[in-house]
């Protein structure tokens, strides 16, 4: 049971850093014409829970300038019992450019550590495809015969999982923020996350007042995974995953208010406790609250 707990808490830490299973979020690769991106910023604090028990915290900060260039930073740390058993923490930074409803990543850097190990990941992108990868130390057991090989084509037309926390949908509805298929490459595996619009709600807490879109999510592995593993089968069949999105001011970009993913030990959740948004919609929201 302790081994299962350690595995699950590590995965929730990664979820906090690079969007968990591995990314319950993202955007479609095909770009379409739309209003130009407006500059804005988003900062949020999140609580990490597993089966209703607090196990950590995360902070996310995003800046988007008027040209669509973005920088995204996230930090997470396990606390409480999870912190005692795993002592996990990490940080990640992604950069790129948003054009219309497409984001083109430029770089990703991740560092994650526990009491017993530390790993860094660096990826560079060119034209929407991965141009360089560095993982230190290298991943273990990567040559297992039951693993689906990752080829050069699997690194093309993809996004990194941290950049996937920003979802461009300029000039579109909340439903369009959800309805998309996300081609993610996390440095080792290639998978799709399929989002579908579930509904719209209104949030008034944690510094944000306004609309939010709820989306369901499904995980579809493509390469780098081991299809016969019980965890892979569990995630493929998992229908209890989703994300709630809120607009980042007037940028035409959406960011996560909540991410939830069912695990074998219960529900894991990344829930915003406080947000600060700069942009025209944020100004309107503050005015309406007066």
C-alpha positions in Angstrom: 0.0 0.0 0.0 2.9 2.4 0.8 4.4 1.7 -2.6 1.1 2.6 -4.2 0.8 5.8 -2.2 4.4 6.8 -3.1 3.6 6.2 -6.8 0.4 8.1 -6.7 1.8 11.1 -4.9 4.7 11.3 -7.3 2.2 11.4 -10.1 0.2 14.1 -8.5 3.4 16.2 -8.0 4.1 15.8 -11.7 0.4 16.7 -12.4 1.0 19.9 -10.5 4.1 20.6 -12.5 3.2 19.5 -16.0 -0.5 19.0 -15.9 -0.8 15.5 -14.6 -2.0 12.7 -16.6 -0.1 14.3 -17.9 -2.1 17.0 -19.1 -5.7 17.1 -18.7 -5.5 20.2 -20.8 -4.3 21.5 -24.1 -5.1 22.9 -27.5 -5.7 21.8 -31.1 -2.7 22.0 -33.4 -4.5 23.3 -36.5 -4.5 27.1 -36.5 -7.3 29.2 -37.8 -7.7 32.9 -38.3 -8.9 34.8 -35.3 -8.5 38.1 -33.4 -5.0 39.0 -32.4 -3.9 37.9 -28.9 -4.0 40.8 -26.4 -1.4 40.9 -23.6 -2.3 39.8 -20.1 -1.2 37.8 -17.1 -2.5 35.1 -14.9 -1.2 34.0 -11.4 -2.8 31.3 -9.3 -2.2 29.3 -6.2 -3.5 25.7 -6.2 -4.2 23.0 -3.6 -3.2 19.4 -4.4 -5.4 16.7 -2.9 -5.6 12.9 -3.2 -8.7 11.1 -2.0 -9.8 14.3 -0.3 -6.6 14.6 1.7 -4.3 17.6 1.2 -0.9 16.5 -0.1 0.6 19.6 -1.6 0.4 23.0 -3.2 1.3 24.6 -6.5 1.7 28.0 -8.0 1.3 29.0 -11.7 2.2 32.3 -13.3 1.7 33.1 -17.0 2.6 36.3 -19.0 1.4 36.9 -22.5 2.5 40.0 -24.4 0.7 41.8 -27.3 2.6 39.8 -29.9 1.4 36.5 -28.4 4.7 35.5 -26.9 4.2 33.7 -23.5 6.2 32.6 -20.5 4.7 30.1 -18.1 6.2 29.1 -14.7 4.9 26.5 -12.3 6.2 25.3 -8.9 4.8 22.5 -6.8 5.6 20.8 -3.4 4.2 17.9 -1.6 3.3 18.6 2.1 1.8 16.7 5.0 2.1 12.9 5.0 3.0 13.0 1.3 5.8 15.4 2.1 7.1 13.2 4.9 7.1 10.0 2.8 8.2 11.5 -0.6 9.6 15.0 0.1 8.7 15.9 -3.5 9.1 19.3 -5.1 9.8 20.7 -8.5 9.5 23.5 -11.0 8.9 24.0 -14.7 9.2 26.8 -17.2 7.8 26.9 -20.8 8.0 29.6 -23.5 6.5 30.0 -26.9 4.2 32.1 -29.1 0.4 32.1 -29.5 -1.1 32.8 -33.0 -4.9 32.5 -33.3 -6.0 29.3 -31.6 -2.5 27.7 -31.9 0.4 27.8 -29.6 3.9 27.1 -30.8 6.2 26.0 -27.9 9.8 27.2 -28.0 11.2 25.5 -24.9 10.4 23.5 -21.8 12.6 23.0 -18.7 11.5 20.8 -15.7 13.2 19.8 -12.5 11.6 17.4 -10.1 13.1 15.8 -7.0 12.2 13.6 -4.1 14.2 12.6 -1.0 15.9 9.8 -3.0 16.2 11.1 -6.6 16.3 14.2 -8.9 15.5 14.4 -12.6 15.7 17.3 -15.1 14.1 17.6 -18.5 14.9 20.1 -21.3 13.1 20.3 -24.6 13.5 22.7 -27.5 10.9 23.1 -30.4 11.1 24.4 -33.9 8.0 24.8 -36.1 5.8 22.9 -33.7 8.1 19.9 -33.6 10.6 18.8 -31.0 14.2 19.7 -32.1 16.1 18.6 -29.0 15.6 16.5 -25.8 17.8 16.1 -22.7 16.7 14.0 -19.7 19.1 13.6 -16.9 19.5 11.0 -15.5 18.2 9.0 -18.5 15.0 7.1 -17.9 15.3 3.5 -16.7 13.9 0.4 -18.4 13.2 2.3 -21.6 14.1 -0.7 -23.8 11.4 -3.0 -22.6 10.0 -5.1 -25.4 6.4 -4.3 -24.5 6.9 -0.6 -24.9 5.5 1.1 -28.0 8.5 2.8 -29.7 8.6 6.5 -30.1 9.6 7.6 -33.6 10.6 10.9 -35.2 7.0 11.4 -36.4 5.7 11.2 -32.8 7.7 14.4 -32.0 6.1 16.4 -34.8 3.1 18.8 -34.5 3.0 18.4 -30.7 2.9 20.6 -27.6 4.6 20.2 -24.3 2.4 19.5 -21.3 3.2 22.7 -19.4 2.3 25.0 -22.3 -0.9 23.0 -22.6 -2.1 24.8 -19.5 -2.8 27.8 -21.7 -5.6 27.3 -24.2 -6.1 29.8 -27.0 -9.7 30.2 -28.2 -9.9 33.9 -29.4 -13.3 35.2 -30.4 -14.9 31.8 -29.6 -17.4 30.5 -27.0 -16.6 28.7 -23.7 -17.6 25.5 -25.4 -14.9 26.0 -28.1 -12.3 26.3 -25.3 -13.1 22.7 -24.4 -13.8 21.0 -27.7 -10.3 20.0 -28.9 -7.8 17.1 -29.1 -4.4 17.7 -27.6 -1.3 16.2 -29.2 1.1 16.0 -26.2 4.8 14.9 -26.1 6.3 15.0 -22.6 9.8 14.1 -23.5 9.3 10.4 -23.3 5.7 9.5 -24.3 3.3 10.7 -27.0 -0.4 10.8 -26.2 -3.6 12.6 -27.0 -6.0 14.1 -24.5 -9.5 14.5 -25.9 -11.6 17.3 -24.3 -15.3 17.8 -24.7 -17.6 20.5 -23.5 -19.8 19.5 -20.5 -21.3 22.8 -19.4 -20.9 26.4 -18.1 -20.9 27.6 -14.6 -20.2 30.8 -12.7 -17.4 31.1 -10.2 -17.2 33.8 -7.5 -14.3 32.9 -5.2 -10.5 33.1 -4.8 -10.3 36.5 -6.5 -12.2 35.6 -9.6 -15.8 36.3 -10.5 -17.1 35.2 -13.9 -17.9 32.4 -16.3 -16.1 29.0 -16.4 -16.3 26.1 -18.8 -16.3 22.5 -17.6 -14.7 19.9 -19.9 -14.5 16.1 -19.7 -11.2 14.5 -20.7 -10.1 11.2 -22.0 -6.5 9.8 -22.3 -5.4 8.2 -25.6 -1.8 6.9 -25.6 0.1 6.9 -28.9 3.7 5.9 -28.3 6.2 5.4 -25.4 3.6 3.6 -23.3 3.3 0.0 -22.2 -0.2 -1.0 -23.3 -0.4 -4.2 -21.2 0.4 -2.4 -17.9 -2.6 -2.2 -15.5 -2.0 1.6 -15.0 -2.1 2.2 -18.7 -5.4 0.2 -19.1 -6.8 2.1 -16.1 -6.1 5.5 -17.6 -7.4 4.5 -21.1 -10.7 3.4 -19.5 -10.8 6.3 -17.0 -13.9 8.4 -17.6 -13.6 10.4 -14.4 -11.2 13.1 -15.6 -11.8 16.8 -16.4 -10.9 20.4 -16.2 -12.7 23.7 -15.4 -11.4 26.7 -17.4 -11.5 30.4 -16.9 -10.6 33.2 -19.3 -7.3 35.0 -18.8 -8.5 38.6 -19.0 -9.1 39.7 -22.6 -6.3 37.6 -24.1 -8.5 35.0 -25.8 -6.7 32.4 -23.7 -8.1 30.1 -21.0 -6.4 28.6 -18.0 -7.3 26.0 -15.4 -9.4 26.7 -12.3 -9.6 23.0 -11.5 -8.2 19.7 -12.8 -9.4 16.3 -11.5 -8.1 12.8 -12.4 -9.4 9.6 -10.9 -6.5 7.4 -9.7 -6.4 3.9 -8.2 -6.2 5.5 -4.8 -9.0 7.9 -5.3 -9.5 11.3 -6.9 -6.5 13.6 -7.4 -7.3 17.2 -7.8 -5.5 20.5 -8.6 -7.9 23.2 -7.3 -7.3 27.0 -7.5 -7.5 28.8 -4.1 -6.5 32.2 -5.3 -6.1 33.8 -8.8 -5.0 37.2 -10.1 -5.8 38.1 -13.7 -4.7 41.2 -15.6 -6.7 42.1 -18.7 -9.9 43.8 -19.9 -12.2 41.1 -18.6 -10.5 41.1 -15.3 -11.1 44.9 -15.0 -14.8 44.3 -15.8 -15.0 41.5 -13.2 -13.6 43.7 -10.5 -15.9 46.6 -11.5 -19.0 44.3 -11.4 -18.1 43.2 -7.8 -18.3 46.7 -6.5 
